[in-house]
Amino acid sequence: MIRHGNTLPNSRADAVAGIAIDKQNRVFVTDQYPGRMQMFRYITDAEADAERAKCAEEQKKKAGGFQAQKPAEAPKNSSEANAQAPNVP
């Protein structure tokens, strides 16, 4: 049986018939029962580090986007307030 870390429930192989790795670091596993093939992506340490840095940068951008906004200025006199007020019947 192949299992590693937090895998999906259907990502286990009980009767492995074959394993192959291609040039894009994809791992193909064939299983006798239930007769299926699964593909996994092997990620190198350098790729994982780059992805972590990318996610950290995105988190910084999101955190910076929620800065407090400057409140709208209040009218200077009552005539401006009446001019800006909506007409409500």
C-alpha positions in Angstrom: 0.0 0.0 0.0 1.3 3.5 -0.9 0.4 6.3 1.4 2.2 9.5 2.3 1.1 12.4 4.5 -2.4 13.8 4.0 -3.6 12.0 1.0 -7.1 11.8 -0.4 -9.1 8.7 0.6 -9.0 7.4 -3.0 -5.2 7.9 -3.5 -4.2 4.7 -1.9 -3.0 1.7 -3.9 -3.5 -1.8 -2.4 -2.2 -3.9 -5.3 0.3 -1.9 -7.3 0.9 -3.4 -10.7 3.3 -0.7 -12.1 5.0 2.6 -11.4 6.5 5.0 -13.9 8.0 8.6 -13.7 8.0 10.9 -16.7 10.2 13.9 -17.5 7.8 16.3 -15.9 8.2 14.6 -12.5 4.8 13.0 -12.7 4.5 9.6 -11.0 2.0 7.1 -12.6 0.8 4.2 -10.5 -1.4 1.4 -11.8 -3.5 -0.6 -9.4 -4.8 -4.1 -10.1 -7.9 -3.5 -8.0 -10.0 -1.6 -8.8 -8.1 -1.5 -12.1 -7.1 2.2 -12.3 -4.2 4.4 -12.9 -3.3 7.4 -10.7 -1.0 10.3 -11.4 0.9 12.2 -8.7 3.1 15.2 -9.2 6.6 15.0 -7.6 7.6 18.4 -6.3 11.3 19.1 -5.8 12.5 21.1 -2.8 13.3 24.1 -5.0 9.8 24.0 -6.5 8.3 23.8 -3.0 10.4 26.8 -1.8 9.4 28.8 -4.8 5.7 28.0 -4.2 6.0 28.9 -0.5 7.6 32.3 -1.4 4.8 32.9 -3.9 2.1 32.2 -1.4 3.8 34.3 1.3 3.9 37.2 -1.2 0.2 36.8 -2.1 -0.6 36.9 1.7 1.3 40.1 2.1 -0.5 41.7 -0.8 -3.9 40.6 0.6 -3.0 41.9 4.1 -1.9 45.3 2.6 -5.1 45.7 0.6 -7.3 46.0 3.7 -5.9 49.2 5.0 -8.2 51.7 6.7 -9.8 54.1 4.2 -10.0 57.8 4.8 -13.6 58.8 5.9 -15.6 61.1 3.6 -15.4 64.8 4.5 -18.4 66.3 6.3 -20.3 69.2 4.7 -18.9 72.6 5.7 -22.3 74.3 6.1 -26.0 73.5 6.3 -26.6 74.5 2.6 -24.1 71.9 1.4 -25.7 69.3 3.6 -29.2 70.0 2.2 -27.8 69.9 -1.3 -26.2 66.5 -0.8 -29.2 65.0 1.1 -31.4 62.7 -1.1 -35.0 63.6 -1.6 -37.1 61.2 0.3 -40.9 61.4 -0.1 
